[in-house]
Amino acid sequence: MTTRMDGTDTLHHIECGIMVLDDEQRVRFWNRWLEMHSGIEGVAAEGRRLDELFPDDLPAVLQDAIGDACRHRLSRLLSHQLHPQLLPLRRLSASGVGSPLFHSMLLRPLADSDGLTLVQLHDTTNAVRRERHLRDKEQAVRKLHQVLSEEKQFIDTVLKTISALVVVTDRFGRIVSINRSCEQLTGLGQAEVVAQPLKVLFSIDTFNSQIDSPWQHHEPRPFTCRMHNAAGEVMHLRWTVKSVGEAGQPPRYLIYTGQDITERERADALLRLEREILEMATAGESPAQTLDHICLALERQLEQARVAVLQLTAEERLAVMNAPGLPEAFCRRLEALQTEPIARLVMPGLQNGQLQIFSAEGDGTRWQPWLALARDYRMAACWLMPIQTAQHMPQSLFAIFPGQHRHPSAHEQMVIQRIAHLTALILERHQQQERIRYLALYDPLTGLANRSLLSEQLLRNINRARRERHRFALLFFDLDGFKQVNDSHGHDAGDALLSTIGQRLQARLRATDTGARIGGDEFVVLLETVTDEAAARQVAEQVQALVCEPVAWGEGVLQVSASIGLALYPEDGNSADTLLTRADNAMYCAKARGKACITRLTD
């Protein structure tokens, strides 16, 4: 049994399901909404896994999503529209009769929570029913079109499809009538279009290839098209065509019935875009390639806009990182315009993760150079959207330059926010992978190579030296007096000393050399090429000097020395183990000789 979390009263009264799972997929919290719709009390649910609570009804897709969230810390969204069965929840009517409760589930790992995952469930029953109702209604309308006859069919179809777009043409493709929905969409009255060709009404070429085909087939041939409405917005329409005439005679009329599928097409396009981005991110593409793809894909989603990714530099300026659709000259001029720290202008408003819009209508004199530059390249405004990663201050943001002076539509704002969130997840994933790769090869305290990377470099150096017949050297040393530093000043002082020595080594060594910390206060330096022992000893003396240099700590200093063992390839061995052992033994010999000296074993 787990301890209940603070503030659970609020969570119990939320009109949605809330559960919290730990990293073993066990329930840590189960609110009253779930108790009511699952029939399982919170006390009975806590401490148990969902596959124990619902042993026969838990679908594989949900089990996979729970595993991804709890083990791999990945957010997942599931819904009944995409997955027919999730949890076996019931919706009780006033009479107490239960019916299936359709729902969506959002699984989101909680940051800084020791492996907890928040699961939110929302009732989508009404939305599912509406969708089914609309589907049934569409089928009914189609059936009605099939059974109505000739003139009655013509009149009834126009009247009963008044909410859809209806265009009637004669056998020559000239407009006979349009309904009110069509007038509202196009901004043209019926008197303006009667007797005109169909393409004049919509100003699109899609209809050109469709006009003749119904006369030949006498059956509806559905097709889709894009067009601009009276407000200039792009619409997606799905059309069905029906020919009307006496049996055995050529048709007299064509009835075009259009359904607005803009929202569906937008949703499908956004889902495709998100899938493409995720596939790129998981296929090993570099962040730069992925961000270029995101910029171009976002431009396709927005109406006449160009997109760039900007990054906040240490000098609080914005650098253009990715702008595949923008001219290079524009990017250079944009960076040159920043005469003061830009973070003071944009970052306070971007910390909340909201889209900011800057246009020519009074956004202050500081933004006027940006807007003037945009106008030089036929762009009318600037929208900024932060890419909100786990860091408190956004480090990157989307800069969107629309071609017209306008505010983004509600759909465009949603697209920008969704893509920014997805981009943040991808960047966080890349940062985590880079961190994992770094920890696998480097010592996090000193920044030097660890034993694993040293072994790789040493083997590579042996192979190269064998081919090219040159020498290299190993310096194996530990710190004389390091234990006294820890005992007298504490482990924080010891860590500070190790970190400082690591930084000094990195600054001293050549790019081809390798400095490594292999444990405790033991270090190894791999000198890729040396001419002779004297050259190696010269570097060892420099290492000795930088180790002996005092390190400030509090009001005093920390000071140690180094006992250094030296081994040369090929004189002291031709394998990694032999060379390391030889250098290690030489180091202990140096300690035996009084410490703070350099020793090489000679047979």
HELIX and SHEET records of a PDB file:
HELIX    1   1 THR A    8  HIS A   13  1                                   6    
HELIX    2   2 ARG A   32  SER A   38  1                                   7    
HELIX    3   3 GLY A   42  ALA A   45  1                                   4    
HELIX    4   4 LEU A   50  LEU A   53  1                                   4    
HELIX    5   5 ALA A   60  HIS A   72  1                                  13    
HELIX    6   6 THR A  125  VAL A  147  1                                  23    
HELIX    7   7 GLU A  150  LYS A  160  1                                  11    
HELIX    8   8 ARG A  180  THR A  186  1                                   7    
HELIX    9   9 GLN A  190  VAL A  193  1                                   4    
HELIX   10  10 LEU A  198  PHE A  202  1                                   5    
HELIX   11  11 THR A  206  SER A  209  5                                   4    
HELIX   12  12 SER A  213  HIS A  217  1                                   5    
HELIX   13  13 THR A  262  THR A  282  1                                  21    
HELIX   14  14 PRO A  287  GLN A  301  1                                  15    
HELIX   15  15 GLU A  328  ALA A  336  1                                   9    
HELIX   16  16 ALA A  343  LEU A  350  1                                   8    
HELIX   17  17 THR A  365  TRP A  367  5                                   3    
HELIX   18  18 GLN A  368  ASP A  376  1                                   9    
HELIX   19  19 ALA A  410  LEU A  441  1                                  32    
HELIX   20  20 ARG A  451  GLU A  468  1                                  18    
HELIX   21  21 PHE A  482  HIS A  489  1                                   8    
HELIX   22  22 HIS A  491  ARG A  508  1                                  18    
HELIX   23  23 GLU A  533  CYS A  548  1                                  16    
HELIX   24  24 ALA A  576  ALA A  592  1                                  17    
SHEET    1   A 5 VAL A  27  TRP A  30  0                                        
SHEET    2   A 5 GLY A  17  LEU A  21 -1                                        
SHEET    3   A 5 THR A 117  ASP A 123 -1                                        
SHEET    4   A 5 HIS A 103  PRO A 109 -1                                        
SHEET    5   A 5 ARG A  76  SER A  79 -1                                        
SHEET    1   B 2 ARG A  90  LEU A  92  0                                        
SHEET    2   B 2 GLY A  98  PRO A 100 -1                                        
SHEET    1   C 5 ILE A 175  ILE A 178  0                                        
SHEET    2   C 5 LEU A 165  ASP A 170 -1                                        
SHEET    3   C 5 TYR A 253  ASP A 260 -1                                        
SHEET    4   C 5 VAL A 234  VAL A 244 -1                                        
SHEET    5   C 5 PHE A 223  HIS A 228 -1                                        
SHEET    1   D 5 LEU A 318  ASN A 322  0                                        
SHEET    2   D 5 ALA A 305  LEU A 312 -1                                        
SHEET    3   D 5 SER A 396  PRO A 402 -1                                        
SHEET    4   D 5 CYS A 382  ILE A 387 -1                                        
SHEET    5   D 5 GLN A 356  PHE A 358 -1                                        
SHEET    1   E 5 THR A 514  GLY A 519  0                                        
SHEET    2   E 5 GLU A 522  VAL A 530 -1                                        
SHEET    3   E 5 ARG A 471  ASP A 480 -1                                        
SHEET    4   E 5 SER A 561  TYR A 569 -1                                        
SHEET    5   E 5 ILE A 598  ARG A 600  1                                        
SHEET    1   F 2 VAL A 551  TRP A 553  0                                        
SHEET    2   F 2 GLY A 556  LEU A 558 -1                                        
END                                                                             
